[in-house]
């Protein structure tokens, strides 16, 4: 059964580790992440961007697939299904479809409007027992056409949004989606520390976990980051393994063209990436 991300993140914050949000793109992705989480006894958050939701034939299809897998694969670890960078309409649609967690990204609205819309969604989520993530200060890079340049959030605005009763807060601290450029300045730990001091026990979220050096990840966790989002890294690993399979001509041997064989190495590559991240984040054995 899907659960809200609230308990798993509060435990992570108290225990100084982080739970990974791994974005899903299809059946293979979902299966690979769930099996790895179960094997490592780690709580996990499955992230779905609006674009991926559309690609997978809508939020109801995603909910049906994930619920079916939890049952058929006998998954016992806590699993949250979370809308990533949701619009106001998207958040409402996911709540309706049966997601257990949503992110409302109101960072592009003036702060007053961000507050008003966040407040309304917090009320709905509280009533239904779902967790909700809000964002202050745009996260850099591009995700499904949403572009931000790695801004740094204002800690006071973070507190204003945190005080609305959101479960977790994503704050821009110089992090970006996708691959990091050569001239990236790194994470702003001063900003993170200032936000953490104002928001107290609230779990903080780090978007754009791909390519941030391990020591920076560990430092961010020590400063209150309890949820780290990973997407690009799994995609790169999957693509590289699938390319290798095809370049070795394996799709031309026997029934190597069967999608179950064609994609198997890619699935193993996703599993290996997820495992590496769960070990780095410290969530192994925490379920």
Secondary structure, 3 states (H helix, E strand, C coil): CCCCCHHHHHHHHHHCCCEEEEECCCHHHHHHHHHHHHHHCCCEEEEEEHHHHHHCCCHHHHHHHHHHHHHHCCCCCCEEEEEEEECHHHHHHHHHHCCCEEEECCCCCCHHHHHHHHHHHHHHHHHHCCEEEEEECCCEEEECCEEECCCECCHHHHHHHHCCCCCEEEECECCECCCCCCCCCCCCHHHHHHHHHHHCCCEEEECCCCCCCHHHHHHHHHCCEEEEEECHHHHHHHHHHHHHHHHCCHHHCCCCCCHHHHCHHHHHHHHHHHHHHHHHHCCCCCC
